[in-house]
Amino acid sequence: MLLECEDVAVAQRLAPFSASVGKGELIHLLGPNGAGKSSLLAALAGLLEAQGQIVFAGRPLADWRGYALARHRAYLAQQQLAVASMPVWHYLQMHQPVGGESSEQILLTLCEDFQLADKLARSLSHLSGGEWQRVRLVAVLWQIAQPDGRLLLLDEPLTGLDLAQQAAFDRCLNAKIAAGLTVIMSGHDINHSLHHAQQVWLLKEGVLLKRGAAAEVLQPEILTKVYQVPFRKIETEGRSLLTTLF
């Protein structure tokens, strides 16, 4: 297993839970605000002190040191202030992977995919919220593109992305997962998770209530209890959609 958690907990944020995650998995964390999604991701990233045991790539997470850990996992925080005077290109260079062929070409391709190729000389302070989110995504995707990259942790990565950019994100992520990368990401778009996630972990008030295949977890009766609003599932043009009844 790539990642093993045993009785992992964060005081007043996350109740003890145990789970294991394998290579090439895509897991979505869902739940209301305050459910513990960000705390869980930060703990798995090694950036938030947690009780219990987290083992990453066969070693206790606590034994990993910053530089070595950054070569194996990348983490996108939910919020991050831009370094106002820094150009986009310089910010991206801070995430340059170590080793591997065609590193610069990978970056240029990512910038094209996320419509940033014409913004590389722009100051971070002159970016819109959606542009800054795309810059941050390209940075962590480039970081994890190095040969040792194994785990990508994303806290609400779809924030600020329009539909075309979300599609670019999904294409990029699917390719990396097919190549063996493991991704754990949080969000609030239940239908996106229904159609893209392999596994869903559903949290509420710091408790991991249910986990399993997306189609099993994202059932109207389960979501109604978690979100306290009525849900139903409808079928349209061969696709299932979840919607609220208000």
C-alpha positions in Angstrom: 0.0 0.0 0.0 1.2 3.5 -0.7 -0.5 5.1 2.3 -1.7 3.5 5.5 -3.5 5.2 8.3 -4.2 3.7 11.7 -6.3 5.5 14.3 -5.4 8.9 12.8 -7.0 11.8 14.6 -6.6 15.6 15.0 -7.8 17.1 18.2 -11.2 18.8 17.9 -11.1 18.4 14.1 -10.9 14.8 13.1 -12.1 11.7 14.9 -9.9 8.6 14.8 -10.0 6.6 11.5 -8.1 3.9 9.7 -7.7 3.4 6.0 -5.3 2.3 3.3 -4.7 3.8 -0.1 -3.0 2.0 -3.1 -1.1 3.1 -6.1 -3.1 4.9 -8.9 -6.3 5.6 -6.9 -8.5 8.7 -7.1 -10.2 9.4 -3.8 -12.7 12.4 -3.3 -13.3 13.8 0.1 -16.8 15.1 0.5 -18.9 16.6 3.3 -20.3 19.9 4.6 -18.1 22.8 5.6 -16.3 21.9 8.8 -16.4 18.2 8.1 -12.6 17.8 8.5 -11.6 17.5 4.9 -8.9 20.1 5.0 -7.6 18.8 8.3 -7.4 15.3 6.9 -5.5 16.4 3.8 -3.0 18.5 5.9 -2.4 15.6 8.2 -1.7 13.3 5.3 0.6 15.9 3.8 2.6 15.9 7.0 1.8 19.6 7.7 -0.6 19.1 10.6 0.2 17.2 13.7 -2.0 14.1 14.1 -2.4 11.3 16.6 -2.1 7.7 15.4 0.1 6.3 12.7 0.5 7.4 9.0 2.8 5.3 6.9 3.7 6.6 3.4 5.7 4.5 0.9 6.6 2.1 3.6 8.0 4.7 6.1 6.3 6.5 9.0 5.3 9.9 7.7 7.0 11.5 10.7 10.4 10.1 9.5 10.2 12.0 6.2 12.0 15.3 5.9 10.8 18.2 3.9 12.9 18.0 0.8 12.6 14.2 0.4 8.9 14.3 1.1 8.4 17.1 -1.5 9.9 14.8 -4.1 7.3 12.1 -3.5 4.1 14.1 -2.7 2.7 17.5 -3.6 0.0 19.4 -1.7 -2.4 22.1 -2.7 -3.8 24.1 0.2 -7.3 25.4 0.0 -6.1 29.0 0.3 -2.7 30.6 -0.3 -1.7 34.3 -0.7 0.2 35.2 -3.8 3.7 36.6 -3.5 2.7 40.0 -5.0 5.8 41.0 -6.9 6.8 37.6 -8.3 6.1 36.8 -11.9 4.2 33.6 -12.7 7.2 32.0 -14.3 9.4 32.5 -11.2 6.7 31.1 -8.9 6.4 28.0 -11.1 10.2 27.6 -11.1 10.1 27.1 -7.3 8.2 23.8 -7.9 10.6 22.5 -10.6 10.9 18.7 -10.3 14.3 17.1 -9.7 15.4 14.8 -12.5 13.3 13.4 -15.3 13.4 14.2 -19.0 11.7 17.1 -20.7 10.9 18.9 -17.5 10.5 22.3 -19.1 8.4 20.8 -21.9 6.1 19.3 -19.3 5.6 22.7 -17.7 4.9 24.4 -21.1 2.3 21.7 -21.9 0.7 22.3 -18.5 0.6 26.0 -19.1 -1.0 25.5 -22.5 -3.6 23.1 -21.0 -4.5 25.5 -18.3 -4.4 28.6 -20.6 -1.5 30.2 -18.8 1.1 30.4 -21.6 0.4 34.1 -22.2 0.6 35.0 -18.5 4.0 33.7 -17.6 5.6 37.2 -17.3 2.6 38.6 -15.4 3.0 39.5 -11.7 1.0 37.3 -9.4 -0.7 40.4 -8.0 -2.2 41.0 -11.4 -4.0 37.7 -11.7 -7.7 37.0 -11.2 -8.7 34.5 -8.5 -9.3 31.8 -11.2 -5.9 32.5 -12.8 -4.1 32.3 -9.5 -5.8 28.9 -8.8 -4.6 27.6 -12.2 -1.1 28.8 -11.5 -1.1 26.9 -8.2 -2.5 23.8 -9.9 0.2 23.9 -12.6 2.8 24.3 -9.9 1.9 21.2 -7.9 1.2 19.1 -11.1 4.7 20.0 -12.3 6.2 19.2 -8.9 4.7 15.8 -8.8 5.8 15.1 -12.4 9.3 14.2 -11.2 10.3 10.5 -11.3 9.7 10.0 -7.6 6.2 11.6 -7.6 3.6 9.3 -6.0 0.9 11.2 -4.1 -1.0 14.4 -4.9 -3.2 16.0 -2.2 -5.6 18.7 -3.4 -7.8 20.8 -1.2 -10.8 22.1 -3.3 -8.8 22.3 -6.6 -11.8 23.1 -8.7 -12.4 26.5 -6.9 -12.5 29.3 -9.4 -12.2 27.1 -12.5 -14.7 27.5 -15.4 -16.1 24.4 -17.2 -13.4 24.3 -19.8 -10.7 24.5 -17.2 -12.3 21.8 -15.1 -12.3 19.6 -18.1 -8.6 20.3 -18.6 -8.0 19.5 -15.0 -9.8 16.1 -15.3 -7.9 15.1 -18.4 -4.6 15.9 -16.9 -5.5 14.1 -13.6 -6.8 11.0 -15.4 -3.6 10.7 -17.4 -1.4 10.9 -14.3 -3.6 8.4 -12.4 -3.4 6.0 -15.4 0.4 6.3 -15.0 0.2 5.3 -11.3 -0.2 8.6 -9.4 -2.4 8.5 -6.4 -4.7 11.5 -5.9 -6.8 12.5 -2.8 -8.8 15.6 -3.3 -11.6 17.5 -1.5 -14.5 19.3 -3.1 -18.2 20.2 -3.0 -19.4 19.2 -6.4 -21.2 15.9 -5.7 -22.0 15.2 -9.4 -18.3 15.7 -10.3 -17.4 13.1 -7.7 -20.1 10.8 -8.9 -18.7 10.7 -12.4 -15.0 11.0 -11.7 -14.0 9.5 -8.3 -13.0 5.9 -7.9 -13.6 6.1 -4.2 -15.5 8.6 -2.0 -14.8 9.3 1.7 -17.8 11.1 3.2 -17.2 13.1 6.3 -19.3 15.1 8.7 -18.2 16.9 11.9 -14.8 15.3 11.8 -16.1 11.7 11.5 -15.5 9.5 8.4 -19.1 8.3 8.0 -18.8 6.1 4.9 -16.2 5.2 2.3 -16.4 3.1 -0.9 -17.1 3.3 -4.6 -18.6 6.6 -5.6 -21.9 5.0 -6.8 -22.3 3.2 -3.5 -21.6 6.2 -1.2 -23.4 8.9 -3.2 -26.9 7.7 -2.6 -29.8 10.2 -2.0 -30.7 8.7 1.4 -27.0 8.9 2.6 -26.5 12.5 1.3 -29.8 13.6 2.8 -28.6 12.6 6.3 -25.2 14.2 5.9 -26.3 17.5 4.4 -29.7 17.8 6.0 -31.4 18.6 2.7 -33.4 16.2 0.6 -31.7 14.6 -2.4 -32.9 12.6 -5.3 -31.1 10.8 -8.2 -32.4 11.3 -11.8 -31.4 9.6 -15.0 -30.9 11.8 -18.1 -29.3 10.8 -21.4 -27.8 7.7 -19.9 -26.2 9.6 -16.9 -27.1 9.7 -13.3 -27.4 13.1 -11.6 -27.9 14.0 -8.0 -30.1 17.0 -7.2 -31.7 18.6 -4.1 -35.4 18.9 -3.7 -35.8 22.5 -2.8 
